[in-house]
């Protein structure tokens, strides 16, 4: 995509609509123009790696069935840690993280969509969550102090960024030495057709913006990360196929777990 701001604005409007309308019309769960078959939000969440207990422990309005994995399952969060969630949406992963870091910990959700921030703050206030907050901002330019964060999590959001190197650079900046990156995201396993890459709707649906796995690894290394681990989820093909049945995007992209250390 040539015009990064056009991509960003299209994605912002798309996710604003999800925040206002709920799961109806959402992308990375099958309820979008990418898919003719609406998917049950609970079913979508279980498919990408959350448990029934996870779903029972967060406000229902926070779960829109978005994502391609469960970063909380790999983050090994500890009591007292500070966590930042890139692209926090309605707050789903933040609310799971807050239980693991406890009252002495702190969770910060970052999202560029005002409607998502409003939704997440409303969910937090309604449930009396004191150790989580939500800040409006772009994941390429995080409103977070240098070297102040223990763990960065993210669920199927970095693929939406038109400048992923900036995302990894800024993630590195805000992490403390020894801090870790634990994310799930969509990466390309084969070069995407040009018509897919240039399609704004497919970019917003976590498909068109996927970068090749080796390029993501190179970006992480350039940002300064070490101990980089990247692996596809066991049921990656099933996840991607559910977003767009019959389109065979699973031949080009995969849901990956990505870990790295500062």
GIWO-V567901 format. One record per residue. PHI is phi in whole degrees, -180 to 180 (none if undefined). Layout:
PHI  PHI
//
This chain:
none  -78  -93  -63  -69  -65  -63  -61  -69  -62  -66  -60  -64  -62  -78  -65  -64  -66  -62  -79  -100  78  -65  -59  83  -82  -89  -75  -140  107  -92  -139  -64  -71  -138  -80  -113  -60  -111  -65  -60  -63  -60  -63  -67  -66  -63  -87  125  -85  -107  -59  -65  -58  -66  -76  -101  -128  -58  -57  -67  -79  -99  -112  72  -81  116  -136  -178  -128  -65  -64  -67  -109  -75  49  -67  -122  -52  88  -79  -101  -123  -119  -108  -83  75  -80  54  -79  101  -52  -68  -62  -71  -72  -64  -62  -70  -82  -85  72  -67  -87  -95  -149  -122  -120  -97  -116  -148  -91  -104  -53  -65  -68  -61  -60  -62  -64  -63  -64  -62  -67  -66  -62  -103  68  -82  -91  -103  -138  -141  -129  -121  -76  177  -94  -72  -80  -138  -70  -81  -142  -69  -58  47  -120  -124  -86  -141  -112  -116  -168  -128  60  -120  -63  -62  -77  -76  -79  -141  -68  -61  -63  -61  -69  -61  -76  -61  -63  -60  -83  -75  -72  -55  88  -66  -129  -107  -135  -132  -114  -159  -96  -126  -86  -108  -153  -58  -73  -57  -59  -68  -75  -64  -90  -89  -60  -62  -74  -67  -70  -95  65  -120  -67  -96  -67  -102  -58  -53  -66  -72  -62  -62  -65  -64  -62  -64  -63  -70  118  -70  -128  50  -78  -124  -136  -151  -72  -67  -58  -105  -55  -61  -64  -61  -66  -62  -69  -74  -148  -55  84  -91  63  -66  -65  -77  -115  -129  -145  -84  -115  -100  -127  -130  -161  -125  -89
//
